[in-house]
Amino acid sequence: MSFIKEFWMFLRVRKKYWLLPIIIVLVIFGGLIVLTQGTAVAPFIYTIF
């Protein structure tokens, strides 16, 4: 949790709010790949990249 808190403080101090949507999308895609690993959905996820 300290990493998330420190990252949020970095975004606030440096005014880098535009990074937040990029990080959220990367976390969602990463979680989707981990959760669907080895299922029939995996080939469709890999075609996105």
N, C-alpha and C positions, 0 to 999 in steps of 0.2 A: 504494500500500500504506500510505502514511502516514495517509491518511484513515481507513482501516479500523482501524489501530492507535489513532489518536486517538479515534475513535468508541467503541472498546472501552474505552479508559481513561475516557471520559466516563460510559459505562454503569456501570463499576465504582465510580467515585468517587461518583456521584450516586445509586447504588442503583436504577437505572432498568432492571432486568432484564426488566420486562414489555414494553419496547419491542422486544426482540430477536425474538420471534415475528412481530411485525408487519413488521419490516424484512425478515425472511427470506421471508415470503409475498409481499411486494411485489417482491423481487428475483426470485423464482421466476416470478411472473406476468409481470414485465418481460422476463425471458429467454425465456419461452415465446412472448410476442408477437413479439419480435425474431426468434426462430428460425423461427417459422411464418408470417412475413410473406409474403403472396402465395400461400399454399397454400390448400387446401380446408378446413383446420382453422380458419382465421382467423374465419369467420362464427360459429363455435361459441364461440370465445374472447370475442368481443365481446358475445355474449348474456349472459355472466356479469356484465358490468358494466352 
